[in-house]
Amino acid sequence: MLRRLIFAVVLVVSLLGPPLLSTEAGGSGNAGIWLETWDSEVVDYCADTRYYVTPLNEPFVFSVMPGGIVFQVEYLFSTGPAVILGRAANGSLIYSQVIPDWIQLIEAVPSGTNAYRVTSTFWRTDGSCVISNQAWWTYGTSADICSVWAFRDGNRRNGPGTQNTVVGNLSRTQWMQAIGQGLAPDGVLWYWLIDGSWVSSRIALGVGNCNF
């Protein structure tokens, strides 16, 4: 049996708390849109069954709940519930859950004011194996503006629609600020970028305040 354990999860909710995350007890970081980047895909075997983790590199909203000791990670591209993390005495952010046959622990250790080093570990409840992977959380942009994040390589054009001239490209995981949006003749949403070019929602995700 092939089983996929997906780390990234999502819930669309509003930002809570102040714009700057609390720095008490070693916690640090800016509230806003962050990017999660996993080191690699992890493959392991438990009792001759292949288990693996498929990491999804994607943006998320990072916010602090009232009181400054509970943090929320709201993924923007995949599906599932939000991740709520508590802050440990050493400043690390901790999340754990129990799912069928597995126990998961996520620990995010601050690395400066705009990054966390993340370790996610799954323990099989029968003790047969442990699967672990690491990622970086890095600050991307403010949630108060509209930004686009490219989930695949694609072209920027001088107007909304593929009938317009290519004026540049947008590489996978690249950020750019958007200042407007419009529909192409085929009904596809395009984002108007700060440099005057346009990019399709088929290659880029609008994040932050995109209520134009």
N, C-alpha and C positions, 0 to 999 in steps of 0.2 A: 504494500500500500504506500502510495506516495502522498506525503503530507506537507503542505506549505504553511509555514509559520510567518505571518506578515507582521512586521514591527509597526508600520505606519498606520495611523488611525485618524478619523476625522469627526468633527461635529461643528456645525455652523452656529456660532454664538457671538454675542457682542463682547467687546473688550471691557474688562473690569479693572479698576484700580488705577493708580497714577502712572504716568508715562515712563518713569524711571524705576526699574526694579530695585527692591531694597538691597542695600549693601551690608546690612547687619549680619553678623556671624559668618562673614566671608562670601555671602551671595552677591552676585553682580550681574550686570547685563542691561541692555536697553529693551524696553517693551517695543514691540513692533513686529515686522515680518522677518523671520529668520529662515535659514536654509539648513536642511538636514542632509548630510552626505556620508553614506556608509563606506567603510573601507573596502569591503569585498562581499561576495556571496559566500555563505558558509554552508558546507555540506558535511553531514555526519551520518553514522549508521548506529542504530540501536536494535540489537537482537535481529540482525540481518535485514532490517527495514531501513530504507533510505529516508532521512529527514533533512530538510534544508530550509534555510532562511533566504528569502528573496528580498533584499533591501530596496526600498523605493526612495530615491533622492528627490526631495520635494520641499516646497516652502511651507511654513506654518506660522500662525499668530502666537506670539509668546507674550503672556500677560501675567500679572500678579493679582491675586485675589485680595480683598480687604484684609488687613492684618499683616500682610507682608511675609507670611510663612508658607503659603500655599500658592503654587504656580500652575498655570494651565497651558498646555500645548494643543493648539487647534489646527489640525492638518487641513490643507486646502485642496488637495488633489486626489487623495484616496478616500476610502469610506470606512466608517466605524466610529466608536465613541471617542470623546476627547480623553486625553491623558492628563490626569491631575497628579502633580508631584508635590510632596512635602519637602521642606528644607531641613537637612540634618544639621547637627551642631557645627560640623566642619565646613558648612556652606554648600555641600553637595545637594543636588535635588534627587529625590528618591521616588520611584514608582514601582509597585508590585501588583501582580494579579495571579489568580489561580484559574486555569482553564483546563478542560478535560485532558488528563494525563500529564500536565505540565504545570510548573510554577515559573513565573517570569519575574525578573528584577531588572529595573533600569536605574542606573546611577549616572547622573550628569555632574561632572566636576568642573568648576569654573576655571577658565584659562584666560585671564585678563577680563576686561569689561565687556567684550563683544564675542566671546566664544565659550563653549563648553565641550569637554571631551566626554563622550557618552559610551557607556558599556551596557549592552543588553544581553542578559543571560537567561537561557531556558534550562531548567532542571526537570528531567523526567521523574515523575513521582515514584516510580519503582526503583530509582537509583541507577538505571542502566546507562545513562549518558547525560552529558552536559553540552549544550550548544551555545556559543557566545560570539558576539560580533561587536565591533566598535564603529562609532561615527563621530563626526564633528557637527555641532550646532554653531552656526556663524550668523551674526547679524547682517541683514540685507538692506532693509529700508524702513522708513516710518510707515505705520498703518494709516496715517492721516492723509497721505497722498495716494494716487493710483499708480501702481507700477505693474509692468508685465514681466512675467517669468517664463522663459522659453522651455517647454518640455520636450522639444525636438528642434533640430536645425531647420531654418527656413529663411525666406526672403523678406526684406522690407521693401515696400513699393511706394510710389509717389501718390497713391490714392487707394481707397478701399476696393479690393477686387483684383483677381489675378490678371485682368486685362490691362492693368496699369504697369508702368515701367519699373523694373527692379532697380533700386538705388542703394542697396546694401543687404546685409544679412543679419540674422540674430542666431547666435550659437546656443546650443542646448545649455541650460542653467544660467544663461545671461539675463541680467536685469536691465530694464529701461523704464523711465518714467513716462506715463501716458497722460495726455492733457485733454483727451476727448475720445469719442468712439462713433462709429457709423456702420451702416449695413452696406454690403456689396450688392450688386444686382441679383445675385443668387440667394440673398438673404443671410449670408454668413456675417457674423459680427467681426469688425476690424477695430483695432485700437490705433488712435492717432498719437504718435510718440512726440516727445519733446523736441526732437530734431526735425520735425515736419514730415517724417516718413510714417507709413502705416504697416501694421502687422496683423495677420489673421489670428482669430481665436482658435484656429485649428492647429496652430503651433505654439501659442503662448496663452498663459493664464493671467487674467487680470486680478490683482490682489490689492487689498487696502481699500481706500475710499474711492471707488469707481462709479459713484452715482452722478454721472454727468447730466 
